[in-house]
Amino acid sequence: MATLETVLDGLVTFWKNSRFRKNLPWIFLFISFVGSFIKYMELLPDSYFNYKRNVLNVYFVKLAWGWTFSLLLPFIAISSYSQNDLSFVLKRLCSLLVGTVIWYTCTHIFFYIEDLTGACYNPEAKDVILEEFQSKLDCKKGGHQWQGFDISGHSFLLSYSSLLIVEEMAAMVNLKKDGLYFQTYKNVVLCVLYFALQVIIAIWGWMFICTSVYFHNIEHKLLGTACGLLVWYLTYRLWYQKTLSPGLPAQPKDGKQK
């Protein structure tokens, strides 16, 4: 148990104070740019992770918002309840509602742009446009290929989900301050969720790198990443600082919200 507490304490300290956290948005942009260069220059050989049916892509990335939502929902609820204020819990849970609206809206805008800018081609005669297919979905159903401006949904969602998780994990500072990691059943559950979120962040980071070096064009990835960073900034750095908002995670009891 002491070893687990030491590891947990180190993780909380890392995410609270590290330059890595502060520079994470820029790190995503850097990875996206460098990864695109690596892909363009074909510096890496094919691997298991440029196969779209790899396990992490099928069972995690394709369900990325589901994983993020399902882990953050109990984490936010339990960590916020430490304030003994039900209204604060409900207010904080609204951040997940906002995140869901952002995820749904942005991904559907990406789909719309790809349909609007694209055309359907026969795989065996790519210079011939099949006018009868007006959407990517219909084109794919017909066994053809759709070519349009495909903003990277993976770059968007993996960067946005990672930044959102990092913001919400700030609530663990209260347990670190009190030294009560495993003292109650509620805190044990919170610690288990915290470890699970660490794993998810690691997966999102790794798959973001794989997306950068194996898939999409540079403009598709940079725009997708930029959209993820923009909605994070507009919410956590601007809107959530205001009174009429879901607010920020519970801060140290003798401190102020950042």
C-alpha positions in Angstrom: 0.0 0.0 0.0 2.9 2.4 0.8 4.3 1.8 -2.6 1.0 2.6 -4.3 0.7 5.8 -2.2 4.2 6.8 -3.3 3.4 6.2 -7.0 0.1 8.1 -6.6 1.8 11.0 -4.8 4.4 11.2 -7.6 1.7 11.3 -10.3 -0.3 14.0 -8.5 2.8 16.1 -8.1 3.9 15.5 -11.7 0.6 16.7 -13.2 0.3 19.6 -10.7 3.7 21.2 -11.2 5.4 19.8 -14.3 6.3 21.9 -17.3 5.0 19.0 -19.3 1.4 19.8 -18.3 1.8 23.5 -18.9 3.3 22.9 -22.4 1.0 20.0 -23.4 -0.9 21.9 -26.0 2.3 22.9 -27.7 3.6 19.4 -27.4 0.5 18.1 -29.4 1.1 20.7 -32.1 4.8 19.7 -32.2 4.0 16.0 -32.5 1.5 16.6 -35.2 4.0 18.7 -37.3 7.0 16.4 -36.8 4.9 13.3 -37.3 3.6 14.7 -40.6 7.1 15.3 -41.7 8.1 11.7 -40.8 5.1 10.4 -42.8 5.8 12.6 -45.8 9.5 11.5 -45.9 8.4 7.9 -45.3 11.1 7.6 -42.5 9.3 4.8 -40.7 8.4 1.3 -42.0 5.0 -0.1 -41.7 4.0 -1.5 -38.3 1.1 -3.0 -36.4 -0.1 0.5 -35.5 -0.6 1.8 -39.1 -3.0 -1.1 -39.5 -6.5 0.5 -38.8 -7.8 -2.7 -37.2 -5.1 -2.7 -34.5 -6.5 -3.4 -31.0 -6.0 0.1 -29.6 -7.6 1.8 -32.5 -10.7 -0.5 -32.6 -11.4 -0.9 -28.9 -10.1 2.4 -27.6 -9.7 5.2 -30.1 -12.9 4.5 -32.0 -14.7 4.7 -28.6 -12.5 7.5 -27.3 -15.2 9.8 -26.1 -17.0 6.9 -24.5 -13.9 5.9 -22.5 -13.2 9.5 -21.5 -16.8 10.2 -20.5 -17.3 6.9 -18.6 -14.1 7.4 -16.5 -14.5 11.1 -15.9 -18.2 10.9 -14.9 -17.6 9.0 -11.6 -14.2 10.8 -11.0 -15.7 14.3 -11.3 -18.8 13.3 -9.2 -16.7 11.8 -6.3 -14.0 14.4 -6.3 -16.5 17.3 -6.5 -18.6 15.8 -3.6 -15.6 16.3 -1.3 -16.9 19.9 -1.2 -20.1 18.6 0.4 -22.1 20.7 -2.0 -24.5 18.8 -4.3 -25.0 21.9 -6.4 -21.2 22.1 -7.0 -21.2 18.4 -8.1 -24.1 19.0 -10.6 -22.4 22.1 -11.9 -19.1 20.3 -12.4 -20.7 17.4 -14.2 -22.1 19.9 -16.7 -18.5 20.1 -18.0 -19.0 16.6 -19.4 -22.2 17.7 -21.0 -20.4 20.6 -22.6 -17.6 18.2 -23.7 -20.2 15.8 -25.3 -21.8 18.7 -27.2 -18.3 19.8 -28.4 -17.4 16.3 -29.5 -20.6 15.7 -31.4 -20.7 19.1 -33.0 -17.1 19.2 -34.1 -17.1 15.6 -35.5 -20.3 16.2 -37.5 -18.8 19.5 -38.9 -15.8 17.5 -40.0 -18.0 15.0 -41.7 -20.0 17.8 -43.4 -16.8 19.5 -44.7 -15.5 16.2 -46.1 -18.8 15.6 -47.9 -19.0 19.2 -49.1 -15.4 19.2 -50.5 -15.2 15.6 -51.8 -16.2 13.4 -54.7 -16.7 9.7 -55.2 -14.3 7.8 -57.4 -14.1 4.3 -58.7 -11.0 2.6 -57.1 -10.0 1.3 -60.5 -10.5 4.5 -62.4 -9.7 7.4 -60.0 -10.0 10.0 -62.7 -13.7 9.3 -63.2 -16.1 11.0 -60.7 -19.2 9.1 -59.9 -21.8 11.9 -59.8 -24.6 9.6 -58.5 -22.9 9.4 -55.0 -23.2 12.7 -53.1 -21.9 11.7 -49.7 -19.0 9.6 -48.3 -21.4 7.2 -46.7 -23.2 6.4 -49.9 -19.9 6.2 -51.8 -18.5 3.7 -49.3 -21.6 1.6 -49.4 -21.3 1.4 -53.1 -17.7 0.0 -52.8 -16.0 3.2 -54.0 -13.6 5.7 -52.6 -14.4 9.2 -51.4 -11.8 11.9 -51.6 -12.4 15.2 -49.7 -10.9 17.5 -47.1 -10.7 15.0 -44.2 -10.0 16.9 -41.0 -8.4 14.4 -38.6 -11.1 13.4 -36.0 -8.5 11.4 -34.2 -6.1 14.4 -33.8 -9.0 16.5 -32.6 -10.5 14.0 -30.1 -7.3 12.6 -28.7 -5.8 16.0 -28.0 -9.0 17.4 -26.6 -9.8 14.4 -24.4 -6.2 14.4 -23.0 -6.3 18.1 -22.1 -9.8 17.7 -20.6 -8.6 14.7 -18.4 -5.5 16.6 -17.3 -7.7 19.6 -16.2 -10.1 17.4 -14.3 -7.4 15.4 -12.5 -6.4 18.6 -10.7 -9.0 17.7 -8.0 -6.6 15.0 -6.7 -4.5 17.7 -5.1 -7.0 17.8 -2.2 -6.3 14.1 -1.4 -2.6 14.7 -1.6 -2.9 17.6 0.7 -4.9 15.7 3.3 -2.8 12.5 2.9 -6.0 10.4 2.6 -5.5 8.4 -0.5 -6.7 5.0 0.8 -8.4 6.0 4.0 -12.0 5.6 2.9 -13.9 3.6 0.4 -14.7 6.7 -1.6 -11.1 7.7 -1.8 -10.1 4.2 -2.9 -12.5 4.4 -5.8 -11.2 7.8 -6.6 -7.6 6.5 -6.7 -8.5 3.6 -8.9 -10.2 5.9 -11.3 -7.2 8.2 -11.2 -4.9 5.3 -12.1 -7.3 4.3 -15.0 -7.2 7.9 -16.3 -3.4 7.7 -16.3 -3.6 4.6 -18.6 -6.1 6.3 -20.9 -3.9 9.4 -21.2 -1.0 7.1 -22.1 -3.1 5.4 -24.8 -4.4 8.7 -26.2 -0.9 10.1 -26.3 0.5 7.0 -28.1 -2.3 6.8 -30.6 -2.0 10.6 -31.3 1.7 9.9 -32.2 0.6 7.0 -34.4 -2.0 9.1 -36.1 0.7 11.8 -36.7 3.2 9.5 -38.3 1.0 7.1 -40.2 -2.3 8.8 -41.3 -3.8 11.9 -42.9 -2.1 14.8 -44.6 -0.4 17.5 -42.5 -3.1 20.1 -43.0 -5.8 17.6 -41.9 -3.9 16.7 -38.7 -2.8 20.3 -37.8 -6.3 21.6 -38.2 -7.8 18.7 -36.2 -5.3 19.3 -33.4 -5.8 23.0 -33.5 -9.6 22.5 -33.1 -9.0 20.3 -30.1 -6.7 22.9 -28.5 -9.1 25.7 -29.3 -12.2 24.2 -27.7 -10.1 23.3 -24.6 -8.8 26.9 -24.4 -12.3 28.4 -24.9 -13.7 26.3 -22.1 -11.1 25.8 -19.4 -9.1 28.9 -19.9 -11.9 31.3 -20.7 -15.5 30.3 -20.1 -14.9 28.0 -17.0 -13.2 30.9 -15.3 -16.6 32.8 -15.2 -19.3 32.4 -12.7 -22.0 31.3 -15.1 -20.2 28.1 -16.2 -19.5 24.5 -15.1 -16.5 26.0 -13.3 -13.1 24.5 -12.6 -12.3 21.3 -10.6 -12.2 21.5 -6.8 -9.0 23.2 -5.8 -6.9 22.8 -2.6 -9.1 23.7 0.4 -6.9 26.6 1.4 -6.3 27.8 -2.1 -8.1 29.4 -4.9 -9.1 28.2 -8.3 -6.5 28.6 -11.0 
